[in-house]
Amino acid sequence: MKPNQIATLEYKGYTASLEYSQEDKCYMGDLMGTKHMLYFTGLTKEEAQHNFHDLLDDYLEYCMEQGKEPEKPPTSFSLNATPNSYAIAKHGAAMEGIEMHEYVDHALQAYAYK
């Protein structure tokens, strides 16, 4: 069975995805927004979160020991949309009473987690 997305975790400005695998009977996560492939697991959500913190602390310590700047996750990105998509997003944001970037963020999250 494919794991199901259940949450994101945040720590020290980094974000990780967290999924539960019915097949493996554990939580699995990975650091998002960097080129590095950093994974963690846990039998409970709490254990997985603790292991995420340990993983990130180890990664940051390793970078410091190597004299390398740790890769920072992006905080924003540019989005090129068709004029029609732009108009739809602008109208949707106005109807919700929120800024367009918030509307697009909500739409991306809803799409990613469906």
Secondary structure by P-SEA (a helix, b strand, c coil): cccccccccccccbbbbbbbbccccbbbbbbcccccbbbbbcccaaaaaaaaaaaaaaaaaaaaaacccccccccbbbbbbcaaaaaaaaaaaaaacccaaaaaaaaaaaaaac
